[in-house]
Amino acid sequence: MTLTNAPVTLISTLPPLENGDKLTRPEFERRYDAMPQVKKAELIEGIVYMASPLRFRSHGKPHAYIMGWLATYEATTPGVELGDNATVRLDADNEPQPDALLRFEIGGQSRISDDDYVEGAPELIVEIAASSVSIDLHEKLKVYRRNQVQEYLVWRVYDRQFDWFKLREGEYIQLESNADGVICSQIFPGLWLEKSALLAGNLAKVLEILQQGLVSEEHQTFVEKLAESAPN
């Protein structure tokens, strides 16, 4: 008998992630880590949700607009940190991967773990949703409310609607536009959004209105307050 040095292929005994699996958070992480080809999977109320391929106009472009808007805010607001599709460990049954998040680097509700995950509730989360029937406006909304996400934004692309929720006394209330058609964050001063411009795809106008928020007195006061809390 001739012996060879051919490599032995080991078959993993770890089951793959599948939509609808009911898992603990540690088991979810083990399976997710073992599937590097999977780019987005979430655990919501102990149930696994895996994203379908993302279309350009219904997700890719709206997502890019939101990231551009938030990145501009982060660039002028030291002490605020933006995340794109970062996994968030919220509680024992929930590990979402929101489209965007904004958090305080110091003194906020969340922290970055030793293995580089967000733990705890970011102050603001944004989701790009297909429509009002999406999980984002039902199961996720309840999870984010329970875990004290202070502001939750949902862009319902097919419905041509943008919902901005603020946590107040344990419930989400919807923030309305002011007389100028602008929604203003109550957690991140100066984060202004003209909803009609966003829904019309007018990114230049969206960033123009944001710039007005960034030069406002409330934003300057906020930046000074963040600087005072930063370590020397």
C-alpha positions as CSV (number, residue, x, y, z in Angstrom):
1,M,0.0,0.0,0.0
2,T,1.4,3.4,-1.0
3,L,1.0,6.3,1.5
4,T,0.5,9.8,0.2
5,N,0.8,13.2,1.7
6,A,-2.5,14.4,0.2
7,P,-4.3,16.9,2.5
8,V,-7.3,15.7,4.4
9,T,-10.4,17.9,4.0
10,L,-12.2,18.2,7.3
11,I,-16.0,18.7,7.2
12,S,-17.2,21.1,9.8
13,T,-19.9,19.8,12.1
14,L,-21.2,23.3,12.7
15,P,-24.5,23.8,10.9
16,P,-24.8,26.8,8.6
17,L,-26.9,29.8,9.4
18,E,-30.4,29.6,7.8
19,N,-33.3,32.0,7.8
20,G,-35.7,31.2,10.6
21,D,-33.2,29.3,12.8
22,K,-33.9,29.9,16.5
23,L,-30.6,30.3,18.2
24,T,-28.9,31.7,21.3
25,R,-26.6,34.7,20.7
26,P,-23.4,32.8,21.3
27,E,-24.5,30.0,18.8
28,F,-25.5,32.6,16.3
29,E,-22.1,34.2,16.5
30,R,-20.3,30.9,16.1
31,R,-22.2,30.0,13.0
32,Y,-21.9,33.5,11.5
33,D,-18.1,33.6,12.2
34,A,-17.8,30.2,10.4
35,M,-19.5,31.6,7.2
36,P,-17.2,34.5,6.0
37,Q,-19.1,34.5,2.7
38,V,-22.2,35.8,4.4
39,K,-22.2,39.6,4.6
40,K,-25.3,40.2,6.6
41,A,-27.2,38.1,9.2
42,E,-29.1,39.3,12.2
43,L,-30.6,37.7,15.3
44,I,-33.9,39.3,16.2
45,E,-35.8,38.0,19.2
46,G,-33.8,34.8,18.9
47,I,-34.7,34.3,15.2
48,V,-32.1,34.4,12.4
49,Y,-32.7,36.8,9.5
50,M,-30.4,36.7,6.5
51,A,-30.5,39.5,3.9
52,S,-31.4,38.9,0.2
53,P,-29.2,40.4,-2.5
54,L,-29.6,44.2,-2.4
55,R,-30.9,46.1,-5.3
56,F,-29.2,49.4,-6.3
57,R,-32.1,51.9,-6.3
58,S,-34.1,50.4,-3.4
59,H,-31.2,49.9,-1.1
60,G,-27.7,50.7,-2.4
61,K,-28.3,54.3,-3.4
62,P,-30.5,55.3,-0.4
63,H,-27.9,53.7,1.9
64,A,-25.1,55.7,0.3
65,Y,-27.1,59.0,0.8
66,I,-27.6,58.2,4.5
67,M,-23.9,57.4,5.0
68,G,-22.9,60.6,3.2
69,W,-25.3,62.7,5.4
70,L,-24.1,61.0,8.6
71,A,-20.4,61.0,7.6
72,T,-20.6,64.8,7.1
73,Y,-22.0,65.2,10.6
74,E,-19.3,63.0,12.2
75,A,-16.6,64.9,10.4
76,T,-17.6,68.2,12.2
77,T,-18.6,66.7,15.5
78,P,-15.6,65.2,17.4
79,G,-16.7,62.6,20.0
80,V,-19.4,61.2,17.7
81,E,-18.8,57.9,15.9
82,L,-20.5,56.6,12.8
83,G,-20.9,52.9,11.9
84,D,-21.9,51.2,8.7
85,N,-23.4,47.7,8.9
86,A,-21.7,47.0,12.2
87,T,-23.0,44.1,14.3
88,V,-24.6,45.3,17.6
89,R,-24.9,43.1,20.7
90,L,-28.1,44.4,22.3
91,D,-29.2,41.6,24.6
92,A,-29.3,37.8,25.0
93,D,-31.7,37.4,22.0
94,N,-30.9,40.3,19.7
95,E,-27.8,41.0,17.6
96,P,-28.9,43.2,14.7
97,Q,-26.6,44.6,12.0
98,P,-28.2,48.0,11.3
99,D,-27.5,49.9,8.0
100,A,-26.1,52.8,10.0
101,L,-25.6,53.9,13.6
102,L,-24.4,57.0,15.4
103,R,-23.0,56.7,18.9
104,F,-21.1,58.7,21.5
105,E,-17.5,57.6,21.8
106,I,-17.4,58.6,25.5
107,G,-20.2,58.6,28.0
108,G,-22.8,57.0,25.8
109,Q,-24.9,53.9,26.0
110,S,-22.7,51.6,24.0
111,R,-19.0,50.6,24.0
112,I,-16.7,48.8,21.6
113,S,-15.8,45.3,22.9
114,D,-12.4,43.8,23.0
115,D,-13.3,41.7,20.0
116,D,-14.4,44.9,18.1
117,Y,-18.2,44.6,18.3
118,V,-20.7,47.3,19.4
119,E,-22.2,46.3,22.8
120,G,-25.2,48.1,24.1
121,A,-27.6,50.5,22.4
122,P,-26.2,53.2,20.0
123,E,-27.9,56.5,20.5
124,L,-29.2,56.5,16.8
125,I,-29.9,53.7,14.4
126,V,-31.0,54.0,10.7
127,E,-32.5,51.2,8.6
128,I,-33.3,51.2,4.9
129,A,-36.6,49.3,4.6
130,A,-38.5,48.0,1.6
131,S,-41.9,49.1,2.9
132,S,-44.1,49.4,6.0
133,V,-44.5,45.7,6.2
134,S,-40.8,45.3,6.8
135,I,-39.3,43.8,10.0
136,D,-37.7,47.2,10.5
137,L,-41.0,48.7,11.5
138,H,-42.2,45.8,13.6
139,E,-39.9,43.4,15.4
140,K,-36.8,45.6,15.2
141,L,-38.7,48.7,16.3
142,K,-39.8,46.8,19.5
143,V,-36.3,45.6,20.1
144,Y,-34.7,49.0,19.7
145,R,-37.3,50.6,21.9
146,R,-36.9,48.0,24.6
147,N,-33.1,48.5,24.5
148,Q,-33.3,52.3,24.7
149,V,-32.1,53.3,21.2
150,Q,-32.8,57.0,21.6
151,E,-33.6,57.8,17.9
152,Y,-34.6,55.3,15.2
153,L,-34.8,56.3,11.6
154,V,-36.5,54.2,8.9
155,W,-36.4,55.0,5.2
156,R,-39.3,53.1,3.6
157,V,-38.1,53.3,0.0
158,Y,-41.1,51.8,-1.8
159,D,-43.6,53.8,0.3
160,R,-41.5,57.0,-0.3
161,Q,-41.7,57.7,3.4
162,F,-39.1,58.5,6.1
163,D,-40.0,57.8,9.7
164,W,-37.9,59.5,12.5
165,F,-38.7,58.1,16.0
166,K,-37.6,59.5,19.3
167,L,-37.7,57.5,22.6
168,R,-39.8,59.3,25.1
169,E,-41.0,57.8,28.4
170,G,-40.3,54.3,27.1
171,E,-42.3,54.7,23.8
172,Y,-41.3,55.9,20.3
173,I,-43.0,59.0,19.1
174,Q,-42.6,60.2,15.6
175,L,-40.7,63.5,15.1
176,E,-42.4,65.8,12.6
177,S,-40.8,68.4,10.3
178,N,-40.7,72.0,11.5
179,A,-42.2,74.9,9.6
180,D,-39.2,74.8,7.1
181,G,-39.8,71.1,6.4
182,V,-36.7,70.1,8.4
183,I,-36.5,67.3,11.0
184,C,-33.9,68.1,13.8
185,S,-32.4,65.4,16.0
186,Q,-32.9,65.9,19.7
187,I,-29.9,63.7,20.6
188,F,-27.4,65.0,18.1
189,P,-27.8,68.8,17.9
190,G,-27.2,70.1,14.4
191,L,-28.2,66.9,12.7
192,W,-30.8,68.3,10.4
193,L,-32.7,66.6,7.6
194,E,-35.0,68.0,4.9
195,K,-37.1,64.9,4.4
196,S,-38.6,66.0,1.1
197,A,-35.2,66.6,-0.5
198,L,-34.0,63.2,0.6
199,L,-37.1,61.5,-0.8
200,A,-36.6,63.4,-4.0
201,G,-33.0,62.2,-4.3
202,N,-31.7,65.8,-4.0
203,L,-28.5,65.0,-2.0
204,A,-27.1,68.5,-2.6
205,K,-30.1,70.0,-0.8
206,V,-29.8,67.5,2.0
207,L,-26.2,68.4,2.6
208,E,-27.0,72.2,2.3
209,I,-29.6,71.9,5.1
210,L,-27.2,69.8,7.2
211,Q,-24.5,72.5,6.8
212,Q,-27.0,75.0,8.3
213,G,-27.4,72.7,11.3
214,L,-23.6,72.4,11.6
215,V,-23.1,76.1,11.9
216,S,-26.0,76.6,14.3
217,E,-25.5,77.8,17.9
218,E,-26.9,74.5,19.2
219,H,-24.3,72.5,17.4
220,Q,-21.4,74.7,18.5
221,T,-22.6,74.4,22.1
222,F,-22.9,70.6,21.7
223,V,-19.3,70.3,20.3
224,E,-18.0,72.4,23.2
225,K,-19.8,70.1,25.7
226,L,-18.3,67.0,24.0
227,A,-14.8,68.5,24.1
228,E,-15.2,69.2,27.9
229,S,-16.0,65.5,28.5
230,A,-13.1,64.2,26.4
231,P,-10.1,62.8,28.3
232,N,-7.1,65.0,28.5
